[in-house]
Amino acid sequence: MRIRRALVSVHDKTGVVELAKALVGFGVEILSTGGTAKLLRESGVTVRDVAEVTGFPEMMDGRVKTLHPKIHGGILARRDVPEHLAALDTHGIPPIDLVVVALYPFERTVAKPGVTLAEAIEQIDVGGPTMIRAAAKNHASVAVVTDPSQYAGVLDELKATGGSLVDATRARLAQEAFRRTAQYDAAIAAWLRSAQAAQAPKAPEEFPHPLRLEAERALLLKYGENPHQSAAFYRLAGGPAIGLAAMKPLHGPELGYNNLLDFSAALGLLLEFDEPAAVVIKHTNPCGAALGTGVGAAMEKAKASDPVSIYGGIVGVNRTLDMAVVRALAGIFVEILFAPAYEPDALEELARTKKKCRVFEVPCDRRALPGRLEEYRSVLGGLLAQGADLADLDPAALKVVTKRQPTPAERHALRFAWRVGKHAKSNAIVLTTVDQVVGVGAGQMNRVDSARLAVMRAREVGLPTEGTVCASDAFFPFRDGLDVVAKAGVTAVIQPGGSVRDEDVIAAADEHGMAMLFTGLRHFRH
């Protein structure tokens, strides 16, 4: 089908002048609006204003420009129906063969910190999606282009055919157009829902019916969990770029599926801490975590938590990464290293000495997270959704259940242990000092085995367990797990409580002279 008339109205002006000039070269008449028409004229392209076609000026701050029968009739008229063609002739409606529309940047607008509802609303395009959908519906007669990345392919085909686009091309462009409007609408719906949730956190419908997710493919990954599986990373549309969606690669080879799972786990743990901190994750479990006067000191202690398992792990710090961190990691292979910023000499040294390490810059400030996040996980035949576990300890809700009160130092250590334990796979037992992980037992089928593993791992790497504290992600169902950590020298325990055998466990703690806090809050992680 030959292109004789094109309507061009784009917010993103990238490449539009070159496109319009090429179209004019094929004898195409250009209709346009507002800023696009102004730019094209200034660039020497002959343009006919949409307002001239409709007989109505643009109005209401540009909200009404193309919403008119003389535009949509020209797009929707079927060229194979004589009555449609007669209607075009009777009403003086020029047929439009090509629609080029790049929508208002709603997604980019709402990704900015502090965007207001009014600012977001004004970036909801109405006329653009309407034209796109009309052209896509009538793709038997009309081609629709929705992104500057499509310009080159369209122009190549026009050159090859002398000004025409074949049926298959119009059908493909229509499919991409509907995908774009679906993505756009999903982004708007998601943002409005999050804005409503921020104003009314206890809204009755936390999970919509039906659930429609829209995401953009950000990366094709090296492979999935195993080399025979393909994989990709998608960024969810409709909100600010947070977490891995905000990561900026600085150095290293391509990513794999497992890399990103571990990266997410490491970032989640690191976001628990306001103090200078370093974390090490292996197979989504914390094998090292520590606080320090600076991230270099924290890194030394996190490495010491498990100097064996750090090999091939994911390492993150929550302050500018400096040479002290680089020195702490000298001679150690890590898959990913991330921080909110880098000292130039540290980044240069990493590029020189860790060629196989993937180095990322990513925000590490918990305050940048929204008040509520959803997590999604696929299961066989379906999808699970839940609110992310962002809950923190409420000091007022902590209950001392033993005869002995924890000392101030033990309370501080218990808070640290609890934050780390929240990010270990259940059943999870974590032993720590006031600022360093000493041993972790995670992912076991019973809690006493997790307790044994935590003690064993500490002793294998030469870290003393005497005088440490213990966090359990869920209640102790029996006293056996508590007896294991007490024998190892643990002096205080933090756990949710709620077992039918709580009294037995409390009695065991009293026998050992331990202090125990109940949180009333569980942190299962499956």
N, C-alpha and C positions, 0 to 999 in steps of 0.2 A: 504494500500500500504506500503510495507516494505521500510525502509530507508537504502540504501546501501552506498550512497556517499553524503556528505554535503559540501557546500561551506560556509565558515565562514569568514566574513570580517566586523569588527565592530569598530566604533570609540569609543563608550562607552564600556569599557571592563568589566563592572560589570557582574559578574557571568559567563563570557564566558569560563573560564578555567574549571569550574565545569561542564558546559554544554558539552564542548568538551570531557572531560574525560568520562562522561556518554555515549556520543554517541559512542566513541571508544569501550566502554564496550558492546555495542550492535553490534559490528562488522562493524561500519561505518567508511569509509575512509574520512579523513578531508582534504579538499583543503582550502588554505588560502593565504593571501597577507600581505605584509609589516609588520607593528607593531603587528598585530594580530598573524601572523605566528610566529614571534619572541617570543612573550609572551607565546604562546602555547608550543613551543619547550622548552623554559626555564622552563616550568612547567611540562615537561616530557610527553607531548602529541606528538605522531607521526603525522607529518604534511607533506603534499605534496604541494609544491609551485605552485600557478597558473601559474607562468612563465614557470615552467617545462611542464605544460599541453599545453600552447599556443605556446611555443618555442620562445617567445618574452620576454625580460626583462621589468620590470616596468620602466617607463620613464617619462620625463617631470615633475619632482618633484612629481611623484605619480599620475599625472592627468590621465595617461593611464596605467591601470593594467588589468582590466577584460573585456574591450571592444574588444572582439575577438570572432569569430565564434565558436571556440572550447569551449568557456564558454557558450555563449548564445545558441549555438546548443544543448549543454547538458542540458540546462534548458528548452528550448522551444520544444524539440522533443516530439511528442505525442507517448505514449507507445502503443496506440491501432492502429497505422497506420504503416503497414509493411515498406512502403517507407521511413518513418522517421527513423525507426530503422536501415534500410539498409544504410541510409546516415551516421548515427552515426558510423556504422561499417566500411564503406568505407573510411571515413576521420579520423578514429581513435579518435573519440570524446567520452569521458566518460560521460554517463548520470549522471545528478545531480538530486537527489531526495529531497534535503532540502537546502534552501538558508537562511542563517542567516546574516542579514545586519542591522547595526545600523548606520544611516546616520551621515554625518558631522554635527556638532552642529550649524547650521546657526542661528536658533532662539536665542540660548544662546549667540552667538557672537554679534549679532546686538543689543541685550539688554544691552550691556556694554556701558557706557558713552564714547563718543569720538571715537567710532569705525570708521575706515576709509573705503572708498569704496574698496580699494585693499584688506583689511582684510576680508571684507564681501564677496567679490567675491571668494576668495580662500576657503571659507566655503560653497560654492555651490557645493554639491555632484552631480556628473554626472553618474559615474558607478554604484553607489549604487541604486539610483532610477530606473536605467535601469534594473538591476538584479531583483529588487523587482517587477517591473511591469511585467517582463517576467515570473517570477515564479508565480505571482498571476494570470496572464492570463492562464497559464498552470496548474492551481491548481488541475485539474483532475489527474495529474501525479506528481506534485511537491508541497511541503509544503514550506511556506515562513514565517519567523519569523523576526519581525522588532523592537522588544523592549525587554529588559531584563525581564520585568514583565511577558512575555509570556513563559519564559524558564521552569518554574516549571510545568505548565500545560502540556506542550509538553512532558516533561520527564515522568510525571505521566502516560500519555497515552502510551508512548513507553514501560514503565515497564509493564503496564497492558496487552498490546497486544504482547509483545515479540519483539518490534522494529518496529511497524507499526503505521501509523496515518490514521484514518478513513476519508471517503469522507467529512463528515460534518465538521470535524475539519479543513481539508484543505480549504474548502469553507469559513469557518469563518475567518481563518487566511488571506485568500486572500482579503476578505472584509476589514479587518483591515489594510492590506497592502495598498490597494488603498486609504483608508482614510488617511493613513500616508503620502503617496506621494502627495495627494491633499493638505493636510495641509502644507506640506513642500513647495510646489510650490506657494501656496497662501501667505505664509510668505515671500518668496523671492520677489514675485510681489509687495506685499504691501510695503516692505522696499525700493525696487528700486523706487517705485512711490514716497515715502516720500523723498527719497534722491534727486530725480529729482525736486520735489516741493521746496525743500530747496534751490536748485540752481536757480530755475526759478519759483518764487512764483506765477507769473501770467501766468502760462502755460495754453493753451487754454482749455484743458480738465481736469477740476477739478474733475469731477465725471465720472468714466469709464463706458463704456457700453460693455458687461454687468458687473455688480458688483458681485464679488465673495468674500464672507467673510469666514474666517476660524477661529475658536475659540476652545480653550480647556476648558473642564469642570473643573472648579477649586473647586466648592463646590456644594453639594446637600443641599438645604436650608430647614429649618424647615417646611415652607409652603409658599404659595404665598401671594398675598394681603389679602386673607382670608384663614382660616384653611382648607377649602375644596379644595383649589387649590395647586397643586404641583409646585415646582420651583427649579431652579438651577442658579448658577452664572458661567458665562463663561469669560475667558480672551481672548481677541482678539490676534491672532497670528501675527507675522511679525513686531514687533516693540519693543521699550524699555518698561519695566514694569513701568508704571506710574499710578497715581491715585489709584483706588481700586485694580488694578492688583499688586500693590507693598505693599499692606497692610500685616502686620504681626500680627497675633493674639497673645496676651499675657495672656489673662485671660477672663473667662466668658463663658456663654452658647452658643449654636449654633445660627447662624444668620437666620433671615427671609428676605423675599423679600423686605418688607417695610423698614427694617433696612438698607439695602444697598442703596435703593433709597434716604433715608434721609442722609445716610453717604456721598453719592456722592454730594448731595446738600450742605452739611456742608463743605466738603473739597473744593468745588468750591468757596464758599464764603471766606473761610479762605485764599485761595491762592491769594485773592485780596490785601492782606496787607503785607507790608514789616516790619512794626512796630510790637512790641509785641501785639498780638491780641487774643481774645477769641470769639467764635461764638456759638450760640445755634440755632438749627434747629428743627422745629416741623412740620411734614407733608410736608416736602420739603420747608417750608417757614422760613425765619429768624424771630425768636421771641426775639433774643438777639444778640448783637454784640457790641464790645467795644475795644478800644485801651488803653494801659497803659504803665507805666514805666517798668513793667514786666507782665508776663502772670497771676500771682496771682491777681494783681490789675485789669487787664483787665477782669478777670473772675468774680470778685466781681461786676463790673459795668454791664457786660453782663447778669449776673443773675438778677440784679436789673431792667434790661430792661423789664422783664416779669417774675417775680418770680412764677407765677402760671403755665404758659405754659412750663416752663423748665422741669416740671415733665414729665418723659417719653421721654425727648428729646434727641437729639444727640449733644454732646458737643465736641469742638475741640480747641486746642491752638497751636500756631505755633512756640513755643520755648519748650525747655525741661520742661516737666511737673514736678513741685515740690510740696512740702508740702503746699505751699500757695494756690495752686489750689485745692488740696485735702480738705483743711479746708474750702475753699469757697463753695465746693459742699457737705459738711457734712450734712447728713440727707436728701439729695435730690436724688431720684431715677432717673438715666439717663440710656437710653438703650445702648448707645455707648459713649465711651470717647476715643479720639484719640489725638496723639501728635507725633512729629518727634522723641522724645526720652523721657526717664523718669529718674528721680532721684531714686536710688534704694529704699530709705525709702518711697518715695511716691508710688512706684509700690507695695511695700509690704503692705502698708496701704490700698491701693485700693483692693488688693486681700483679705484682712481681712474684710473690711467693706462693699464692694460693690460686693458681690458674684454673683449677677444677672446682673451686668453691664459687657458689652463686651468691653474689653480694647484692643486698637490696637496701634501699632507703624506704622506710614505711613509718607513718605516724604511730607513736607509742604512748598516747595520752588517753587514758580512760575517759576523761571529761569530754572528749570529742564524740563519744558514742551517744546515740539517742537513748531516751529513757527505756525504750522497748525494742528488742530485735527478735525477729523470727528465725528459727532454724528449721531446715527441711532435710529430710533423709528419705531416700528411696528404699522401699521394701518390695518383696516379690508381689507384683500386681498393684502397687499403690505408693502412696507418699505419706510420710509422717510429718507433722508440723507441730512446733512447740515454741513457746517464748524462751529465748536464750537465758541461761542461768547467770544472771547478772547480780543476784542477791549477795549482799555482804553481811557480815556479822553485825547484829544489833547488840551493843554492849549491855543495854538494859534488859535484853531477853536472856542473857547468859545466866545459868543457874549452877551454883556450886552445890554438888550433891554428896560430897565426901566430908569427913570430919575435918580434914585439913584444907585450909584455903590455899589457893595457888599464890606464890609470891609475885610481886610486880614483874620480876624478870621472867617468871614462868608464864604469866599472862601474855607478855609481849611475844615470847617464843611460841605460845599456843596459837596466837593470831597468825603468825608467819606460817606455822605448820598447816593450819586450817586452809589458808589460801593456796598453798601448794597441793594439799590433798584434794581440793576441789577439782584439780585438773589431772588427776591420776585415774586410770580405769578402775572401776569397781570390780571386786572388793579392793579397797585401797587402804594401806597403812603407811603413814609417812612419819619418820623420825627426824627431828631437826634440833639445832641449837636456836638461839635467838635470831640468827641471821644466816644459817646455812643448812641445806638439806644434808642429812647424814645417811639415811637409808630409805629406800622406797620398796614396798611390796605392792604390786598392782595386778589387776586382771585375773586373780585366782578364783577358784570355784568356792573356796571357803575363806573366812577371814583369818583363821589361825595360821593358814599357810602364808597369807600375805604378811602377817606379823613375823613369822619365821624368816621369810625372804628379806624383809626390811632389815632385820638384825643381821642376817647373813651377809647382805650386800655391804652394810657398813663395815663389818669386821674384815671382809675380804679386801677392802681398799684401805684398811688401816685407820678407820675413823672410830673413835671411842663412842660407845652408846651410853655410858654412864653420865647421868646428869642431863640427858636429852629429854625432849617432850615428844608426845605422840598425837597425831591426828588420825581419826578414823572417819571415812566419808559417810558411813552409816553406822547404826548401833552395833555393839558387840552382842551377838545372839547368845553367847556363852562366855564364861569367865576365862576360857582357855587362851584366847588371843591376848587378853589383858595380862595373864600370868606370864606369857612369853616376853612381852615388852618390859614388864616389871623385873623379871629375872635379868634382863639385859641392862638394867640400871635407869630406865625411864622414870622420871619423877612426877610427871603430870600428863594428863590425857584430856583431849577435847573430842567429843563425839555428840551425835544428835540426841541419843537417848530414844526411848520408845519401845524397847524390847520387853517382852513379858518377863524376862529374867533380869531386868534392870537392877533389882534389889541384890541379886547374886553378884552382879558385876561391881556394884558399888561396894558391897561387903568385901570383895576381893581387893579393890583399890584401897579400902581402909586397912586391910590386913598388911598390905605392902607399904603403907604410909604415903600413898600417892594422893595428889589432888586431882579432882576430875570436874570438868565443866560439861554441862549439857547445853547444846545450842538450840534444840528444837527445830533444826534446819538440816535437811539431808542434801548431799551432793553426789548422788549416783551419776556416773558417766559410763555409758555403754558404747 
